[in-house]
Amino acid sequence: MSESIAKPCCSIIEDQDRLEAVRALLDNALDQRGDLDALARLTAFAFKAPICVVSLVSDTSVHFIGKQGLDACEVALDDSLCTQVVCREGPVEILNLSIHPQFSTHPAAVGPPFVRAYCGQPLLSPDGRILGAVAIVDTAPIFRFTDIERDALKAATEMAQSLIFNGLRGLPCSEAAE
Protein backbone atom coordinates (compact mmCIF):
# COMPACT_ATOMS: atom_id res chain seq x y z
CA MET A 1 0.00 0.00 0.00
CA SER A 2 1.37 3.39 -0.93
CA GLU A 3 2.14 5.84 1.83
CA SER A 4 1.53 8.91 -0.34
CA ILE A 5 -1.10 10.72 1.69
CA ALA A 6 -3.21 13.83 1.11
CA LYS A 7 -2.87 16.98 3.23
CA PRO A 8 -5.00 17.01 6.42
CA CYS A 9 -7.51 19.58 5.23
CA CYS A 10 -8.94 18.49 1.92
CA SER A 11 -12.18 19.15 0.08
CA ILE A 12 -13.68 15.88 1.33
CA ILE A 13 -13.31 17.05 4.94
CA GLU A 14 -15.25 20.18 4.04
CA ASP A 15 -18.03 18.37 2.13
CA GLN A 16 -21.28 19.74 3.57
CA ASP A 17 -23.28 16.50 3.31
CA ARG A 18 -20.51 14.63 5.13
CA LEU A 19 -20.30 17.33 7.80
CA GLU A 20 -24.08 17.27 8.34
CA ALA A 21 -23.91 13.52 8.92
CA VAL A 22 -21.05 13.97 11.42
CA ARG A 23 -22.91 16.78 13.22
CA ALA A 24 -26.06 14.70 13.43
CA LEU A 25 -24.15 11.89 15.12
CA LEU A 26 -22.37 14.28 17.50
CA ASP A 27 -25.59 16.14 18.34
CA ASN A 28 -27.43 12.95 19.19
CA ALA A 29 -25.98 11.43 22.30
CA LEU A 30 -24.43 8.24 21.07
CA ASP A 31 -26.06 5.63 23.28
CA GLN A 32 -23.46 3.18 22.03
CA ARG A 33 -20.50 5.12 23.45
CA GLY A 34 -19.86 2.44 26.10
CA ASP A 35 -20.13 -0.24 23.41
CA LEU A 36 -17.72 1.68 21.18
CA ASP A 37 -15.25 2.01 24.09
CA ALA A 38 -15.55 -1.76 24.64
CA LEU A 39 -14.92 -2.36 20.93
CA ALA A 40 -11.86 -0.09 21.08
CA ARG A 41 -10.56 -2.02 24.12
CA LEU A 42 -11.07 -5.35 22.39
CA THR A 43 -9.46 -4.13 19.16
CA ALA A 44 -6.45 -2.68 20.99
CA PHE A 45 -6.07 -5.98 22.87
CA ALA A 46 -6.32 -8.03 19.66
CA PHE A 47 -3.60 -5.94 18.01
CA LYS A 48 -1.50 -5.65 21.17
CA ALA A 49 -1.60 -1.89 20.61
CA PRO A 50 -1.84 0.67 23.42
CA ILE A 51 -4.38 2.85 21.59
CA CYS A 52 -7.47 2.30 19.49
CA VAL A 53 -9.98 4.96 18.47
CA VAL A 54 -13.34 5.19 16.78
CA SER A 55 -13.39 8.73 15.42
CA LEU A 56 -15.65 11.20 13.68
CA VAL A 57 -13.87 13.90 11.67
CA SER A 58 -15.55 17.32 11.61
CA ASP A 59 -14.22 20.38 9.80
CA THR A 60 -12.40 21.65 12.91
CA SER A 61 -11.61 18.62 15.07
CA VAL A 62 -11.55 14.87 15.40
CA HIS A 63 -13.94 13.45 18.01
CA PHE A 64 -13.19 10.12 19.66
CA ILE A 65 -16.55 8.41 20.17
CA GLY A 66 -14.87 5.19 21.22
CA LYS A 67 -11.39 4.98 22.63
CA GLN A 68 -8.83 2.94 24.49
CA GLY A 69 -5.54 4.35 25.72
CA LEU A 70 -6.34 8.06 25.32
CA ASP A 71 -7.75 10.59 27.75
CA ALA A 72 -8.75 13.19 25.16
CA CYS A 73 -12.26 13.14 23.72
CA GLU A 74 -11.23 15.25 20.74
CA VAL A 75 -8.17 16.82 19.12
CA ALA A 76 -7.62 19.57 16.58
CA LEU A 77 -7.99 18.50 12.98
CA ASP A 78 -4.29 18.98 12.20
CA ASP A 79 -3.23 16.98 15.29
CA SER A 80 -4.97 13.77 14.19
CA LEU A 81 -4.00 11.15 11.68
CA CYS A 82 -7.65 10.11 11.24
CA THR A 83 -8.05 13.02 8.82
CA GLN A 84 -5.80 11.12 6.43
CA VAL A 85 -8.33 8.28 6.16
CA VAL A 86 -11.02 10.77 5.13
CA CYS A 87 -8.75 12.60 2.67
CA ARG A 88 -7.44 9.36 1.15
CA GLU A 89 -10.97 7.94 0.97
CA GLY A 90 -9.57 4.63 2.10
CA PRO A 91 -7.40 2.74 4.57
CA VAL A 92 -4.17 4.35 5.75
CA GLU A 93 -1.13 2.48 7.03
CA ILE A 94 1.87 4.39 8.32
CA LEU A 95 4.13 1.77 9.84
CA ASN A 96 6.83 4.09 11.18
CA LEU A 97 6.03 7.78 11.52
CA SER A 98 9.50 8.59 12.86
CA ILE A 99 11.12 7.90 9.48
CA HIS A 100 8.21 8.87 7.22
CA PRO A 101 9.10 12.01 5.22
CA GLN A 102 5.62 13.53 5.58
CA PHE A 103 4.77 12.48 9.14
CA SER A 104 8.03 12.46 11.13
CA THR A 105 7.22 15.98 12.38
CA HIS A 106 3.47 15.38 12.87
CA PRO A 107 2.26 16.61 16.30
CA ALA A 108 1.19 13.07 17.29
CA ALA A 109 4.69 11.79 16.46
CA VAL A 110 6.79 14.46 18.19
CA GLY A 111 4.56 14.93 21.25
CA PRO A 112 2.35 12.77 23.43
CA PRO A 113 1.34 10.05 22.73
CA PHE A 114 4.49 9.79 20.53
CA VAL A 115 2.83 7.74 17.80
CA ARG A 116 5.05 5.52 15.70
CA ALA A 117 2.45 3.45 13.83
CA TYR A 118 -1.05 4.24 12.64
CA CYS A 119 -3.41 1.94 10.76
CA GLY A 120 -6.90 3.27 10.09
CA GLN A 121 -9.99 2.04 8.25
CA PRO A 122 -12.75 4.35 6.97
CA LEU A 123 -15.84 4.59 9.17
CA LEU A 124 -18.72 4.82 6.69
CA SER A 125 -22.26 6.12 6.93
CA PRO A 126 -25.03 3.88 5.57
CA ASP A 127 -24.90 5.88 2.31
CA GLY A 128 -21.14 5.40 1.97
CA ARG A 129 -19.77 8.73 3.22
CA ILE A 130 -16.49 8.55 5.13
CA LEU A 131 -17.25 10.09 8.51
CA GLY A 132 -14.10 9.12 10.36
CA ALA A 133 -11.96 6.12 11.12
CA VAL A 134 -11.39 3.13 13.31
CA ALA A 135 -7.67 3.07 13.98
CA ILE A 136 -5.07 1.23 15.91
CA VAL A 137 -2.21 3.37 17.10
CA ASP A 138 1.09 2.17 18.49
CA THR A 139 3.97 3.90 20.22
CA ALA A 140 6.35 1.40 18.59
CA PRO A 141 6.78 0.94 14.84
CA ILE A 142 4.92 -1.89 13.15
CA PHE A 143 7.26 -3.69 10.83
CA ARG A 144 4.57 -5.65 9.04
CA PHE A 145 0.78 -5.34 8.75
CA THR A 146 -0.64 -8.56 7.34
CA ASP A 147 -3.73 -9.23 5.25
CA ILE A 148 -5.23 -11.06 8.24
CA GLU A 149 -4.69 -7.95 10.38
CA ARG A 150 -6.21 -5.75 7.68
CA ASP A 151 -9.26 -8.02 7.61
CA ALA A 152 -9.50 -7.91 11.43
CA LEU A 153 -9.38 -4.10 11.48
CA LYS A 154 -11.99 -3.99 8.72
CA ALA A 155 -14.21 -6.33 10.80
CA ALA A 156 -13.80 -4.06 13.85
CA THR A 157 -14.80 -1.10 11.66
CA GLU A 158 -17.88 -2.92 10.40
CA MET A 159 -18.84 -3.66 14.02
CA ALA A 160 -18.43 0.03 14.92
CA GLN A 161 -20.65 0.99 11.99
CA SER A 162 -23.25 -1.50 13.11
CA LEU A 163 -23.20 -0.13 16.67
CA ILE A 164 -23.51 3.47 15.46
CA PHE A 165 -26.12 3.00 12.74
CA ASN A 166 -28.11 0.01 13.99
CA GLY A 167 -31.25 2.11 14.48
CA LEU A 168 -30.93 3.64 11.01
CA ARG A 169 -30.81 0.36 9.10
CA GLY A 170 -34.34 -0.83 9.81
CA LEU A 171 -35.86 -3.33 12.14
CA PRO A 172 -33.96 -6.34 13.41
CA CYS A 173 -35.02 -9.64 11.82
CA SER A 174 -37.01 -10.73 14.88
CA GLU A 175 -39.16 -7.57 14.83
CA ALA A 176 -39.54 -7.54 11.04
CA ALA A 177 -40.98 -11.07 11.10
CA GLU A 178 -43.88 -10.07 13.40
Residue pairs with C-beta under 8 A, 6 or more apart in sequence:
1 91
1 93
3 93
3 94
3 100
3 102
5 84
5 87
5 88
5 92
5 94
5 102
5 103
6 84
6 87
6 88
7 87
8 77
8 78
8 80
8 83
8 84
8 87
9 77
9 78
9 83
10 86
10 87
12 18
12 86
12 87
12 89
12 130
13 57
13 59
13 77
13 83
13 86
13 87
14 59
15 129
17 129
18 86
18 129
18 130
18 131
19 58
19 59
21 125
21 129
21 131
22 56
22 57
22 58
22 131
22 132
23 58
25 56
25 65
25 131
25 164
26 56
26 58
26 63
30 36
30 65
30 164
32 163
32 164
32 166
33 65
33 66
35 66
35 163
36 54
36 65
36 66
36 160
36 163
36 164
37 66
37 67
37 68
39 54
39 66
39 156
39 159
39 160
39 163
40 52
40 53
40 54
40 66
40 67
40 68
41 52
41 68
42 156
43 52
43 68
43 134
43 136
43 153
43 156
44 50
44 51
44 52
44 68
44 69
44 136
46 152
46 156
47 136
47 138
47 149
47 152
47 153
49 69
49 117
49 136
49 137
49 138
50 69
50 113
50 137
50 138
50 139
51 67
51 68
51 69
51 70
51 113
51 115
51 136
51 137
51 138
51 139
52 66
52 67
52 68
52 69
52 134
52 135
52 136
52 137
53 64
53 66
53 67
53 68
53 70
53 82
53 133
53 134
53 135
53 137
54 64
54 65
54 66
54 67
54 123
54 132
54 133
54 134
54 160
55 62
55 63
55 64
55 65
55 80
55 82
55 123
55 132
55 133
55 134
55 135
56 62
56 63
56 65
56 123
56 131
56 132
57 63
57 77
57 80
57 82
57 83
57 85
57 86
57 131
57 132
57 133
58 77
59 77
60 76
60 77
61 74
61 75
61 76
61 77
61 80
62 74
62 75
62 76
62 77
62 79
62 80
62 82
62 83
62 132
63 73
63 74
63 132
64 70
64 72
64 73
64 74
64 75
65 132
65 164
66 160
67 73
69 113
69 137
70 113
77 83
78 107
79 107
79 108
80 108
81 92
81 94
81 103
81 106
81 108
81 115
81 118
81 120
81 135
81 137
82 120
82 132
82 133
82 135
84 92
84 94
84 120
85 91
85 92
85 120
85 121
85 122
85 123
85 130
85 132
85 133
85 135
86 122
86 130
86 131
86 132
86 133
89 122
89 130
90 122
91 119
91 120
91 121
91 122
91 150
91 153
91 154
92 118
92 119
92 120
92 133
93 118
93 119
93 145
94 100
94 103
94 117
94 118
94 119
95 117
95 119
95 141
95 142
95 143
95 144
95 145
96 116
96 117
96 141
96 142
96 143
97 103
97 104
97 106
97 108
97 109
97 115
97 116
97 117
97 118
98 104
98 109
98 116
98 141
103 109
104 110
106 115
108 114
108 115
108 118
109 115
109 116
113 137
113 139
114 139
115 137
115 138
115 139
116 138
116 139
116 140
116 141
116 142
117 136
117 137
117 138
117 140
117 141
117 142
118 135
118 136
118 137
118 138
119 135
119 136
119 142
119 145
119 149
119 153
120 133
120 134
120 135
120 136
121 133
121 134
121 135
121 153
121 154
121 156
121 157
122 130
122 132
122 133
122 157
123 130
123 131
123 132
123 133
123 134
123 157
123 160
123 161
123 164
124 130
124 131
124 161
125 131
125 165
126 165
126 168
126 169
133 157
134 153
134 156
134 157
134 160
136 153
170 176
